[in-house]
Amino acid sequence: MHSWGVLTETISPDLFRATLSRWVSGVTVVTTTDAQGQSHGFTASAFSSVSLDPALVLVCLDNRANCFEAFDNSEGFVVHLLRRGQEELAGRFASKGADKFAGTQPEWSPSGLPLLPGALARLECRTERRIPGGDHLILLGEVHHAEEGEGEPLVYYRRGFHGLDGGAQSLT
């Protein structure tokens, strides 16, 4: 049996970020509306399924994000799994201060949430719980509707967008 002892050292944010850049993740854009009906969204690579019964997913949102308040108070959100070719959309939703919905023609879910066209898949969720997680807010959502499409997923690896064939696409 191995004993870890007491772990007292902390890792630097730069080393942590560099190490995690070696993790391949799918790219999602998460959308919601605020109490005034204005659309908000962000790009999230921190997304995961949690449970099949009930169907639960989680996404993580930076506490400093401009859209934080909208998501912290929303009753629901939509996770869009992006496909290859949507790098510009992912970059725009990752930018601070950008008009995130510029040039898009969102559709609307029956519950009034913005749906971005062209996603590989979409999951419409009711916000089940909000969990503080360091400098992020973890949103746990119960999936009430899902749509799937065809195509190749967009993935993020070593600070760049890629397809499954490994071809890199720059954010700039």
C-alpha positions in Angstrom: 0.0 0.0 0.0 1.3 3.4 -1.0 1.0 6.3 1.3 0.9 9.8 -0.2 1.5 11.5 3.1 0.3 15.1 3.3 0.2 16.9 0.0 1.1 20.5 0.7 2.7 21.7 -2.5 0.6 23.6 -5.1 1.1 23.7 -8.8 1.6 27.0 -10.6 -1.3 28.0 -12.8 1.0 28.2 -15.9 2.3 24.6 -15.4 -1.2 23.4 -14.7 -2.5 25.1 -17.9 0.4 23.8 -20.0 -0.1 20.3 -18.7 -3.8 20.3 -19.3 -3.2 21.5 -22.9 -2.2 17.9 -23.6 -5.7 16.8 -23.0 -7.9 16.5 -26.1 -11.4 17.8 -25.5 -14.4 18.4 -27.6 -15.5 22.0 -28.2 -18.9 23.2 -27.1 -20.7 26.5 -27.2 -23.2 26.9 -24.3 -26.1 29.4 -24.7 -28.9 30.8 -22.5 -31.0 33.9 -22.1 -31.2 36.3 -19.2 -34.4 37.6 -17.5 -34.7 40.3 -20.2 -34.6 37.7 -23.0 -31.1 38.6 -24.2 -29.0 35.8 -25.5 -25.6 34.9 -23.9 -23.1 32.2 -24.5 -19.5 31.0 -24.0 -17.2 28.4 -25.4 -16.5 25.5 -23.0 -14.0 22.7 -23.3 -14.9 21.6 -19.8 -18.0 19.6 -20.6 -18.9 16.0 -19.5 -21.7 13.6 -19.2 -22.5 12.8 -15.6 -25.4 10.3 -15.5 -27.6 8.4 -17.8 -30.6 8.1 -15.5 -31.4 10.9 -15.1 -29.6 12.3 -18.1 -27.2 14.8 -16.6 -24.3 16.8 -18.1 -22.0 19.5 -16.6 -20.2 22.5 -18.0 -17.8 24.8 -16.3 -18.0 28.7 -16.6 -15.2 31.1 -15.6 -16.4 33.3 -12.7 -15.0 36.3 -14.6 -17.0 35.7 -17.8 -19.2 38.5 -19.0 -22.1 36.1 -19.2 -21.6 34.7 -15.7 -24.7 36.4 -14.2 -26.9 35.2 -17.0 -25.9 31.6 -16.5 -25.9 31.9 -12.7 -29.5 32.9 -12.8 -30.8 30.9 -15.8 -33.3 28.1 -15.6 -31.7 26.3 -18.5 -29.0 26.2 -21.2 -28.1 24.5 -24.4 -24.8 22.7 -25.1 -23.8 22.8 -28.8 -21.2 20.2 -29.7 -19.3 21.8 -32.5 -18.3 20.3 -35.8 -15.1 20.8 -37.8 -15.5 24.1 -39.7 -17.0 26.0 -36.8 -13.6 27.2 -35.5 -14.6 30.9 -36.0 -17.8 30.4 -34.0 -15.8 28.7 -31.2 -13.3 31.6 -31.2 -16.0 34.3 -31.1 -17.8 32.7 -28.2 -14.5 32.4 -26.4 -13.7 36.1 -26.8 -14.6 38.8 -24.2 -16.6 41.7 -25.5 -17.4 40.2 -28.9 -21.0 40.3 -30.2 -21.2 36.5 -29.9 -24.3 36.1 -31.9 -23.2 38.4 -34.8 -23.7 36.7 -38.2 -25.7 33.8 -36.8 -29.4 33.2 -37.2 -30.3 31.4 -34.0 -33.4 29.3 -33.8 -35.4 29.2 -30.6 -36.2 26.1 -28.5 -39.7 25.7 -27.1 -38.4 27.0 -23.7 -37.0 30.1 -25.3 -33.3 29.2 -25.4 -31.1 30.2 -28.4 -30.1 27.3 -30.7 -27.1 27.8 -33.0 -27.4 26.3 -36.4 -25.0 23.7 -37.8 -23.9 22.1 -34.6 -22.9 18.4 -34.6 -25.3 17.8 -31.7 -27.3 19.9 -29.2 -28.4 19.1 -25.7 -31.1 21.3 -24.1 -30.9 21.3 -20.3 -32.7 22.5 -17.3 -30.3 23.9 -14.7 -30.3 21.3 -11.9 -27.6 22.7 -9.7 -24.8 25.3 -9.5 -21.7 24.2 -7.7 -18.8 26.6 -6.9 -15.5 25.1 -8.2 -12.5 27.4 -7.5 -12.5 30.1 -10.1 -15.3 28.5 -12.1 -19.0 27.7 -11.7 -20.0 24.2 -12.4 -23.4 24.0 -14.0 -25.2 20.7 -13.7 -28.0 20.3 -16.2 -30.7 17.7 -16.7 -31.0 17.0 -20.5 -34.6 17.3 -21.7 -34.0 17.3 -25.5 -31.2 16.1 -27.7 -30.5 16.4 -31.4 -27.7 14.7 -33.3 -26.3 15.5 -36.7 -23.5 14.1 -39.0 -20.0 15.3 -39.5 -16.6 15.4 -37.9 -16.3 16.9 -34.4 -14.1 19.9 -33.6 -11.6 19.2 -30.9 -9.2 21.3 -28.9 -5.6 20.3 -28.2 -2.4 22.2 -27.3 -4.3 25.5 -27.5 -5.6 25.0 -31.0 -8.6 23.6 -32.9 -8.2 20.3 -34.7 -10.2 17.7 -36.6 -9.8 14.1 -36.0 -7.3 13.9 -38.8 -4.9 16.1 -36.7 -5.0 19.1 -39.0 -4.6 22.2 -36.8 -6.7 25.4 -37.1 -5.5 28.6 -35.4 -7.7 30.8 -33.3 -6.3 33.8 -35.2 
